[in-house]
Amino acid sequence: MGLTVVSGSGHTWRLTEQIGSGSEGFVYGVDDARPLVAKLVPDPPDPEAYRRRVARLVRQRREPRTVGLLSGTPVRLAWPLVSVRTPEGPEADPVDGYVMTDMRHAHLPFGHLLSASARAAFLPRATWATGLRCALALARLLAELHTEGYVVGDLKPDNLWVDESGRVAMADVDSWEFTDGREVFPGRMRSPGYTAPERIGAPPGTPLRTAHDDFALAVLVHQLLVAGLHPFAGHPADGGDYLSYDDNVLHGRCRLVDRTSVLLPRSVPPADLLPRRIAELFRTAFAKAGPRPTAADWAHALAAELAPGRLKACAVNSHHVHTVERPWCPWCDQAERGADSYPGRPGEET
C-alpha cells in the first residue's frame, strides 16, 4: 500500500516515489494533476512547534508581505500550500509535513549550473552571462525576502533551483527564520561552506541576521561567476592540512582576499575574470571586519554588469562570454591550463 497524507480539511493525497531528502525531511511526488510534491518531517525537535510553524507559513501565503513574493511565473518559492500528516495507525505515529509546488516542473537543480559536465548535459546553452543572470535573480529574490522580514539561514545550492534563462527558485521555506505576530520562529539549519564565520560554532538558537544570508549569497555568486569554484577552496599555503571550507572561512583563506593564503590547481578559472567592482564586493563580503554587501548591493552591481556593452563573446568560441574589462578571453586561458568551463563548439552561436 502506498503512503498517503491528509490535510486538516480531510483531503487525501497519495504519495508516489521519494524524490529527495535532507537533514530533517523527505520529499515525495504527489499523485495529482497539478505539479505538487509533499515534504514530510518524521522527527522534528519540537513536533508541536513544527506544526505551528507550517500552519503560520500556510496562512502567511495570503498576507500582503508574501503575496508579492509568490506572484509571477514560474513560481519562485516552494511555499507550503497546506499542512498534511500521515494517517494514524497501529504501527507508526503520524508524520507531519506540507504540500508545495514541484520545482521540477519549471526548473533544474541549481547545482547543474555549477558543474561543467552538468552544464553540458542539462544546460548546453549556458554561458557566463547565464551565471550573471542567475546571480542577479538570486540577489533580487533574497533582497525581497529580507525586506519582508524573512531570513533564509540555510542558503545553499541544495535549496535552490534554476532554469535555462537563469531564473531562480527556492525551496525549504519551512527552515527560515520569521516572525508571526509576537512569535519568533527561529531558523536552526546551517550547512558547511555556506555559514558565515560568526555563526560557525555558535550555539543553537542564536538569532539569525540578514548578514548571515549575505555571506552565503556572496559564496553562491562567486560559484556562479567562477564556474562553480568555492571562494574558500584551496589547500592552506602555510603547509597545514586542509580540513574543510569552514576551517578556511574561519582562517580567512580566500584567493580573492589573500592570494598567498591558498594553493589551487592551475586549471581553475583565473581570478582576474571578474569585473573590478564585483571583485571588490567579494573582498568586502569575505573580509573579517566591516559590514558585508547586502543582497540589494549585489543586485545593483550585478545588474550593471548585464547592461548593454558590458559583455563580450570570444572570437574563437562563442560560449566564452566575459566582461569587457578583460582584454582577452579568460576561458581560453583556462583551457590552455587543462580545463574549459564553457567548451561549447568553436564558432557556435549562443
Backbone torsions as a table, in degrees:
resi	resn	phi	psi	omega
1	MET	NA	134.4	-179.4
2	GLY	-75.8	162.3	179.3
3	LEU	-76.3	139.1	176.9
4	THR	-127.2	157.6	174.5
5	VAL	-132.6	155.2	-178.1
6	VAL	-133.6	141.6	178.2
7	SER	-87.5	172.9	178.7
8	GLY	-62.6	-27.2	179.8
9	SER	-85.4	-3.2	177.2
10	GLY	98.1	1.0	178.6
11	HIS	-73.4	136.0	-176.6
12	THR	-113.9	137.6	173.6
13	TRP	-120.1	143.6	172.5
14	ARG	-95.4	128.8	178.9
15	LEU	-90.0	147.6	180.0
16	THR	-105.5	-130.4	-174.1
17	GLU	-75.6	153.2	171.9
18	GLN	-75.0	128.1	-175.7
19	ILE	-116.1	-3.0	179.0
20	GLY	-174.4	163.8	177.1
21	SER	-154.1	155.6	178.5
22	GLY	-137.8	-162.5	-177.2
23	SER	-70.1	-22.1	-177.8
24	GLU	-119.6	-28.7	-170.3
25	GLY	-140.3	-179.8	-179.6
26	PHE	-129.5	144.0	-179.6
27	VAL	-114.5	133.3	-177.2
28	TYR	-124.8	151.0	169.2
29	GLY	-68.3	156.0	179.2
30	VAL	-120.7	131.7	178.0
31	ASP	-77.6	91.6	-175.8
32	ASP	-155.2	151.6	179.0
33	ALA	-67.2	-25.1	178.2
34	ARG	-87.0	155.0	177.9
35	PRO	-76.1	93.4	-176.4
36	LEU	-128.8	151.6	169.8
37	VAL	-135.1	165.9	178.6
38	ALA	-125.8	136.5	174.2
39	LYS	-108.0	128.7	177.6
40	LEU	-117.8	137.1	-179.1
41	VAL	-119.3	99.5	-172.0
42	PRO	-66.4	-39.8	-172.2
43	ASP	-135.3	66.4	176.4
44	PRO	-66.4	150.8	-179.0
45	PRO	-55.5	-36.3	179.0
46	ASP	-134.8	94.6	-174.7
47	PRO	-55.7	-41.3	-179.0
48	GLU	-65.8	-41.9	178.4
49	ALA	-63.8	-37.6	179.4
50	TYR	-66.5	-43.4	177.9
51	ARG	-60.6	-40.3	179.3
52	ARG	-66.6	-39.7	178.4
53	ARG	-59.0	-50.9	-178.3
54	VAL	-63.6	-41.8	179.8
55	ALA	-60.9	-39.9	179.0
56	ARG	-66.8	-40.3	178.7
57	LEU	-64.8	-39.9	176.7
58	VAL	-60.1	-43.2	179.8
59	ARG	-67.4	-40.6	-178.1
60	GLN	-65.7	-17.9	178.9
61	ARG	-57.5	-23.8	-178.2
62	ARG	-104.2	5.0	179.9
63	GLU	-89.7	153.6	-174.7
64	PRO	-54.3	-39.6	-175.2
65	ARG	-68.3	-19.7	-177.3
66	THR	-103.2	-27.6	-177.2
67	VAL	-56.1	-43.5	180.0
68	GLY	-64.9	-36.0	179.1
69	LEU	-65.4	-30.2	-175.1
70	LEU	-96.4	2.1	-179.8
71	SER	-81.4	163.3	176.6
72	GLY	92.4	165.9	179.3
73	THR	-132.7	134.5	-1.6
74	PRO	-74.6	164.7	178.9
75	VAL	-61.3	135.4	-177.1
76	ARG	-97.3	-14.3	-175.7
77	LEU	-132.4	130.5	175.6
78	ALA	-82.4	68.8	-174.1
79	TRP	-74.9	141.2	175.6
80	PRO	-58.2	122.0	-179.1
81	LEU	-90.2	-37.3	-179.6
82	VAL	-158.4	141.3	175.4
83	SER	-74.3	142.2	177.0
84	VAL	-139.5	165.8	171.5
85	ARG	-152.0	156.5	176.5
86	THR	-73.8	150.1	-179.0
87	PRO	-63.0	148.2	174.9
88	GLU	-69.9	146.0	180.0
89	GLY	-156.2	171.0	-177.5
90	PRO	-71.8	-19.5	-172.6
91	GLU	-98.5	-19.3	-175.7
92	ALA	-155.0	150.0	174.4
93	ASP	-73.3	153.8	177.9
94	PRO	-65.9	149.1	-179.7
95	VAL	-114.4	132.2	-178.3
96	ASP	-91.7	157.3	176.5
97	GLY	179.4	-153.7	-178.7
98	TYR	-158.5	160.9	175.0
99	VAL	-100.3	140.2	-178.5
100	MET	-144.7	171.3	176.6
101	THR	-66.7	140.4	176.6
102	ASP	-81.6	109.0	-177.9
103	MET	-65.2	-21.0	-179.9
104	ARG	-66.3	-16.2	-179.3
105	HIS	-62.8	-33.0	-175.6
106	ALA	-133.3	1.5	-173.6
107	HIS	-137.9	168.4	172.3
108	LEU	-118.4	159.4	175.7
109	PRO	-55.3	136.8	-177.6
110	PHE	-55.9	-36.2	-178.1
111	GLY	-60.6	-20.4	178.2
112	HIS	-62.9	-26.4	-179.4
113	LEU	-83.4	-10.5	-176.0
114	LEU	-99.9	-3.8	-177.2
115	SER	-121.4	130.8	-179.5
116	ALA	-60.7	-42.0	-179.0
117	SER	-68.9	-40.1	179.0
118	ALA	-69.1	-38.2	176.1
119	ARG	-59.8	-45.3	-178.8
120	ALA	-62.4	-36.9	-176.3
121	ALA	-80.5	-40.9	-170.7
122	PHE	-113.0	-24.1	-178.9
123	LEU	-132.6	61.2	-171.8
124	PRO	-63.5	-19.7	179.6
125	ARG	-91.3	-1.6	-176.7
126	ALA	-67.4	137.6	173.7
127	THR	-129.5	-175.7	176.5
128	TRP	-60.0	-31.0	177.8
129	ALA	-63.5	-34.9	176.3
130	THR	-62.5	-43.2	176.5
131	GLY	-60.5	-40.8	177.2
132	LEU	-61.6	-47.0	-179.6
133	ARG	-63.2	-39.8	178.3
134	CYS	-64.3	-43.7	178.4
135	ALA	-60.6	-41.5	178.8
136	LEU	-64.9	-44.8	179.8
137	ALA	-62.0	-40.6	179.5
138	LEU	-66.2	-44.0	179.5
139	ALA	-62.4	-42.6	179.8
140	ARG	-65.1	-42.5	179.5
141	LEU	-63.3	-44.6	-179.6
142	LEU	-65.1	-39.2	177.8
143	ALA	-61.0	-40.3	177.4
144	GLU	-64.0	-43.2	179.6
145	LEU	-61.2	-43.6	179.4
146	HIS	-63.9	-39.9	178.8
147	THR	-60.1	-35.3	-177.5
148	GLU	-90.8	6.1	172.6
149	GLY	92.1	14.0	178.3
150	TYR	-102.4	139.3	173.5
151	VAL	-121.0	124.6	-174.6
152	VAL	-69.6	-50.3	174.9
153	GLY	81.6	-31.0	-179.3
154	ASP	-134.3	53.8	-178.5
155	LEU	-75.9	118.1	-175.7
156	LYS	-161.1	165.9	-177.9
157	PRO	-58.1	-35.5	-176.7
158	ASP	-63.6	-20.2	-179.1
159	ASN	-100.3	7.6	-172.9
160	LEU	-122.8	156.5	179.4
161	TRP	-134.2	157.7	-178.3
162	VAL	-147.2	152.8	172.6
163	ASP	-115.1	178.9	-172.3
164	GLU	-68.1	-15.3	177.1
165	SER	-90.2	-6.1	-177.8
166	GLY	93.7	7.4	175.9
167	ARG	-74.1	147.5	-170.7
168	VAL	-118.9	146.3	171.9
169	ALA	-134.9	160.5	-173.1
170	MET	-133.2	142.2	178.2
171	ALA	-121.2	-171.7	-179.3
172	ASP	57.5	42.9	178.9
173	VAL	-61.0	-28.6	-176.1
174	ASP	-70.3	-5.9	177.6
175	SER	-97.7	-3.3	-177.5
176	TRP	-68.4	161.5	170.3
177	GLU	-100.0	131.5	-179.2
178	PHE	-157.9	168.6	176.2
179	THR	-116.0	152.6	174.1
180	ASP	-139.7	107.1	-171.2
181	GLY	65.5	-124.7	178.9
182	ARG	-96.0	-3.8	-176.4
183	GLU	-90.5	133.6	176.5
184	VAL	-102.2	129.1	175.3
185	PHE	-105.9	102.1	-172.1
186	PRO	-75.2	149.5	172.7
187	GLY	-90.0	133.2	-176.2
188	ARG	-109.3	-25.7	-167.3
189	MET	-79.1	147.7	173.0
190	ARG	-151.3	152.8	-176.6
191	SER	-131.6	138.2	178.9
192	PRO	-55.9	136.8	178.9
193	GLY	88.8	-13.3	-179.0
194	TYR	-128.2	17.9	-178.8
195	THR	-108.0	129.8	179.6
196	ALA	-60.5	146.4	-174.5
197	PRO	-56.9	-37.0	-178.8
198	GLU	-71.7	-14.2	179.3
199	ARG	-96.6	-17.2	178.3
200	ILE	-66.4	122.2	-179.3
201	GLY	82.8	-4.0	178.3
202	ALA	-67.3	146.3	-178.4
203	PRO	-65.2	149.5	176.1
204	PRO	-55.1	143.0	179.8
205	GLY	91.8	-5.1	176.2
206	THR	-62.5	127.2	-176.6
207	PRO	-57.9	141.7	177.2
208	LEU	-84.6	150.4	174.0
209	ARG	-125.8	156.5	178.6
210	THR	-60.6	-26.6	178.3
211	ALA	-61.9	-28.0	176.7
212	HIS	-66.6	-42.7	174.7
213	ASP	-64.1	-37.0	-178.0
214	ASP	-62.9	-33.9	175.8
215	PHE	-65.7	-49.6	-179.8
216	ALA	-61.3	-38.4	176.8
217	LEU	-59.6	-45.3	179.9
218	ALA	-61.1	-39.5	177.0
219	VAL	-61.4	-46.6	-178.4
220	LEU	-66.3	-39.9	177.6
221	VAL	-63.1	-41.4	177.1
222	HIS	-59.7	-45.3	179.4
223	GLN	-62.2	-39.0	178.9
224	LEU	-66.6	-36.1	-174.9
225	LEU	-92.9	-14.8	-178.7
226	VAL	-120.9	39.5	169.9
227	ALA	55.1	40.2	175.1
228	GLY	92.8	-7.8	-177.2
229	LEU	-69.2	126.3	175.9
230	HIS	-72.7	136.9	-176.3
231	PRO	-64.0	-21.1	179.6
232	PHE	-107.8	23.8	174.2
233	ALA	-76.1	152.6	174.6
234	GLY	128.4	152.3	177.4
235	HIS	-82.7	136.1	178.6
236	PRO	-53.1	128.1	-177.2
237	ALA	-73.4	-12.7	-179.0
238	ASP	-83.7	4.7	178.3
239	GLY	92.8	-4.8	178.3
240	GLY	-72.6	168.1	-179.6
241	ASP	-76.6	143.2	171.0
242	TYR	-75.3	126.7	-179.3
243	LEU	-108.1	-48.7	-176.6
244	SER	-174.9	166.5	171.5
245	TYR	-57.4	-44.1	-177.0
246	ASP	-62.1	-37.0	177.2
247	ASP	-64.5	-41.0	176.2
248	ASN	-65.2	-38.2	177.1
249	VAL	-60.1	-48.3	-177.2
250	LEU	-63.8	-29.7	-178.8
251	HIS	-101.1	8.1	175.2
252	GLY	67.5	28.2	-179.6
253	ARG	-85.7	98.5	-175.4
254	CYS	-147.5	126.7	-176.3
255	ARG	-57.7	-38.8	-176.7
256	LEU	-73.2	-28.3	179.6
257	VAL	-84.7	-41.9	-178.7
258	ASP	-147.9	103.0	-177.3
259	ARG	-59.0	-26.8	-175.9
260	THR	-86.7	1.5	-173.3
261	SER	-86.5	-23.2	-176.8
262	VAL	-136.6	156.5	173.9
263	LEU	-110.4	128.5	-178.5
264	LEU	-126.7	154.4	176.1
265	PRO	-60.9	149.8	179.5
266	ARG	-64.1	-20.6	-174.4
267	SER	-80.3	-8.0	-179.6
268	VAL	-71.1	155.8	179.4
269	PRO	-59.0	145.4	179.6
270	PRO	-66.6	143.9	-177.5
271	ALA	-65.6	-28.3	-175.3
272	ASP	-82.7	13.7	173.3
273	LEU	-73.1	-15.4	-174.8
274	LEU	-83.6	140.5	171.2
275	PRO	-59.2	150.6	-173.7
276	ARG	-58.6	-44.0	-176.6
277	ARG	-69.3	-30.9	177.0
278	ILE	-71.0	-42.5	177.7
279	ALA	-61.1	-37.3	179.5
280	GLU	-68.5	-37.2	176.3
281	LEU	-63.1	-40.5	176.6
282	PHE	-61.2	-45.5	-179.2
283	ARG	-61.1	-38.8	178.1
284	THR	-68.9	-40.2	-178.1
285	ALA	-65.8	-33.4	-174.0
286	PHE	-102.7	-0.6	176.6
287	ALA	-70.8	155.6	-176.7
288	LYS	-77.9	-21.8	-176.4
289	ALA	-120.1	153.8	174.6
290	GLY	90.4	160.4	-179.9
291	PRO	-70.8	149.7	178.2
292	ARG	-86.8	155.3	169.4
293	PRO	-60.1	139.2	178.8
294	THR	-82.9	170.4	175.9
295	ALA	-59.4	-37.8	177.9
296	ALA	-65.5	-37.4	176.3
297	ASP	-60.9	-45.2	179.2
298	TRP	-63.2	-43.0	-179.5
299	ALA	-59.7	-42.8	-179.8
300	HIS	-63.2	-45.9	-177.1
301	ALA	-69.1	-40.9	-178.5
302	LEU	-69.1	-37.1	176.8
303	ALA	-61.7	-37.8	179.2
304	ALA	-64.1	-33.9	180.0
305	GLU	-75.2	-14.6	176.8
306	LEU	-97.7	3.8	179.0
307	ALA	-66.9	154.7	179.0
308	PRO	-53.9	135.3	177.4
309	GLY	88.6	-3.5	-177.4
310	ARG	-91.7	-13.2	-179.2
311	LEU	-116.8	150.4	-177.4
312	LYS	-138.5	138.9	176.2
313	ALA	-98.4	139.4	179.2
314	CYS	-64.4	142.0	179.2
315	ALA	-72.3	-21.3	-178.3
316	VAL	-87.6	-41.6	-177.0
317	ASN	-139.4	116.0	-175.7
318	SER	-69.1	-14.1	173.5
319	HIS	-75.8	-13.2	179.9
320	HIS	-88.9	84.4	178.1
321	VAL	-98.1	139.3	-178.6
322	HIS	-152.4	170.8	178.7
323	THR	-68.4	146.8	178.2
324	VAL	-68.4	-15.0	178.0
325	GLU	-66.9	-22.5	-179.5
326	ARG	-92.4	119.4	-174.4
327	PRO	-68.6	-22.4	176.6
328	TRP	-136.9	169.6	-168.6
329	CYS	-75.4	121.1	178.2
330	PRO	-70.5	-27.7	-178.3
331	TRP	-75.5	-32.4	172.2
332	CYS	-66.6	-38.1	175.2
333	ASP	-59.5	-44.7	179.5
334	GLN	-63.7	-41.4	-178.7
335	ALA	-61.7	-36.2	178.4
336	GLU	-65.6	-20.2	180.0
337	ARG	-96.6	7.3	172.2
338	GLY	110.6	4.3	178.4
339	ALA	-148.4	156.0	177.2
340	ASP	-142.5	109.4	-175.7
341	SER	-70.8	-25.0	-179.3
342	TYR	-133.6	70.2	-173.1
343	PRO	-64.6	-49.1	-177.0
344	GLY	54.7	-149.9	174.0
345	ARG	-131.9	133.6	-178.5
346	PRO	-51.3	128.5	177.3
347	GLY	83.0	-4.5	-179.0
348	GLU	-71.8	136.9	178.5
349	GLU	-84.7	141.8	178.2
350	THR	-104.4	NA	NA
